[in-house]
Amino acid sequence: MTSHSTGTREEWQAARDELAKLEVEHAQLGERVTEQRRELPWVEVEREYEFDTEEGRKTLEQLFEGRSQLLAYNIMFGPDYSLGACPGCTSLGDEFSMPHLHMGHRDVTLICFSRAPIDRLTAYKRRMGWEFPYVSTYNTDFPFDFGLAITPERAHEIPEVQAMLADPPDWLVEWSEQVGAKLEDGLREVPGYIAFAREDGRVYHTYTVTAPDPFVSPFFSSLMRRAPKPGPEAPRSWRKDEYPEDSTTAPA
């Protein structure tokens, strides 16, 4: 017998109708947020950046691939990560290949950045079966200039980082083991999206959002919110080829 509240079909419909009103308000608020996001002032990128890609060195403008918009996700995969990218970021990357195709037909190039060298990104991309462009920001100031990574000196100045290093939760210690990096090095990567626009030969930074914003989560997290029960409380993730054998079955 379930411990959840039960009712008649009529009671369910009445409750569902009330929820629908709230969902409409939520959607309308989301539209207003989107409008305000697009009204942010654009900032011209005056510095020249070059990145390592699978096709060789490319400038920021060349990453647009001829389109006018560039949206990139920064995967936590630092030069010190010996075992691969952050499992949570990897789960998000698993869901990028098809959006990359569809967005490309809508004037948006979707890519991913990481600070690890390009040969390691390419090998990891092959392992995960990804089909989107994966670009290395290794040995560039780009991630530091745009808040996608922090220097060791800056990390020492951030109270939240120092608090986690002083007393890390169990899940964070396990995460450090999963990526194969010391925690003080692993936490210097910042997961998030960054957007650019290109007009008249000039590139503009338009938007950035980083964790812990809910948008910086795997897409399946949104689907989990529509499931009858909440997901696990512990923020633990696995790469798709490393799930424990018993992780597909939950207690009744």
N, C-alpha and C positions, 0 to 999 in steps of 0.2 A: 504493500500500500504506500502510495506516495505521500511525502510530508508536505508537498506543495499544495496550495489552495486549489480546489476543484469547484466546478459549477456546471450549470446547464448551458446549452448552446445559446440561449437568450442572454444569460448573464455574461458569457464570453463575448457576444457581439456588442453588448452595451459597453463593456470595458475596452473592447477593441476600438470602438468609435471614439471614446475619450482619448485613447492613446493616439489615434489618427490626428486629432487636433494638435497635440503636442508635436507630433512628427512634422506637421505642416509648418508650425512655428519654427522648428529646428531647421527645416529646409529653407525657409525665408531668411533666417539669420545667416545661414550659409551663403546665400546669394549676396547678401549685403557685405559679408566678409570678402567674398570674391571680388566684388566691385571695388572695395576699398584697397584690396591687395593690388589690383591693376592700376589704381590711381597713385601708387607710390612713385615718387620721382625717380627717374632713371639716372644712374651715375656712370659717366663715360669711363671706360677702362683705358687709361692712358699708358699704362705700362705694357710692354711687350712680353708675352709669356710663350714658351715653347714646351711641348709635352712629347713624351714617348708614346707612340701608338703601335699597333700591329703593322701599320703601313709605313712606319718611320716617324720622323719628327714632324709635328704640326703646330701651328700657332692656334691661339684661341679662336680666331676668326675661321680658320680652316676646319675646326671641329664642328661648325654649323653645317658642313656639307652642302653649302649653297642655300640653305633655308634661312629664314629670318629670326628663328627662335631656337634657343638651346636650353634644355632642361637636363640637369645632371644630378645624380645621387652620389654622395660620397660614402663609399663602403669603408668601414673600419678594417683596413688591411695595411698596417704600418710596416716600415722596413724591418722592424724588430720581431714581427710575427713570423715564427718559424713553422707553424702548422696550418696556416691559412687564415682567411678572413673571419671576422666576427660571425658566428653562426646566425645571429638574428639578422644582420645585414645580408647574409647569404640567402636567407629565406626570402627576403625582399627581392634580391637579385633574381631568384628563381622565377619571379613573376613579371620580368621586364621584357622578355624577348618579343612577345606578341604586341604589347603596347608600343614598343619601339617601332614595329612595322606600321601600326595604325597611325601613330602620331607623325611618322615621317610623311604620310599622305595628307597631313593637316598642317604642314609648314613648321613642325617642331622636331628637332633632332634630340632623341633621348639617349644619353650615355651614362656611364659610371666612371667616377674617379677613385683612385686609391694611391697612397704614397709608396707602396712597395714597388720595386723595379718591374719593368714591363714583362720580362721573361717569366716572373712569378705570377703576374696577373694573367698572362696568356695561358699558363699551365693550369691555373685554378679555373679559369673560364672554360677550358676544355674539360676539366674534371666535372664541372657542374652542368655542362651542356648549354651554356649561355650563348646567345646569338646577337647581343647588342655590343656596341663598341665599348671597350674597357681601356681607359686611358690612365697612364701613370703620371703622377705629379712628383715623382721622385727627383730629389735634388733641385726643386724649384721653390720659390717663395710663395707661389700661388695659394696653397692651402693655408698658410699662415696669414697671408694678406686678406683672405676672405673668410677667416674663421672656421676653416675645415680641419684645422690641426692647431695645437698649441705647443709652444716651446717649453722645455723643461723649466726655464726661469718663470714663465707665465704660470705654469702648473703649480708652482710653489706659492703663487699669490692668490690662488683660487681656494677659498675655504672648503667648498664642497668636495673638491678633488682631494685635498689633504685629509678631510674627515674620512673619506672612503678608503684612503690608503692606510690610515691609522687603525681603522677597525672595519675591514671589508666583510660584507656578508658572505655566507657560504657560496651563494650562487655566483658572486663576482670572482671569488677565488677559483671556482670551477671554470668560469669563463676564461680567466687568464691561462689556465692549463689547456683549454681547448684551442686557443690561438697560439700558444707557445711563446708567450712574451711576459716579461715582468709586468706587474700591474701598473707600476709607475710609467712604463713605456706604453702599455696598451691603452691607457686612459687618455693619452694625448691625441688620439684620433677622434674626430667629431662627426658622427653620422648626421646627414641632413641633405636637403635639396638646395640647389642654387640655380637661378635662372638668369639668362642673358638674352638681350635682343640685339639685332644687327640692322642698322639702317644707314644708307649712304656711305658705306665703307667704314662705319664706326661701330664699336661694340659697347654695349651698356649693361651694367649689372642692374637687375631689376628686383630680385627677391632672393631671400635666403630663409630657410626654416630648419632648425636643428632639434635633435632630441632634447627633452622628452616630449615634444609636441606629438600628439597621437598620430598625425599624418606620417611621421617618421617611424612607421611600423609596417611589417609585412601585410600585404593586402588581405591575407586570410584572417587577420585580426578583426577586420570589418565584418567578415562573414561570421566570425565567432560571436559577434554581438547580436546576431539574429538567431543563434542557436538557443535552445531552451534553457541550457545551464551555462553559468559563467565558466571561463577557462581557468587553468591553474593560476594560483595566486603568485607563485614564484616565477620571476621573469627569466626562465631558463629556456634556451633554444638549442636545437641540434641542427646540424647540416643534414640534408635529405638522405645522405648515404651513411649516416652515423646514428640514426635513431636506435635506442635500446629496443630489444625484441619485445618487451612487455609494454612499450609506450602506446600501442594502439588500442589497448584494452583498459577501460576505466572500471573502478569498483561499481557494483550495482547499487 
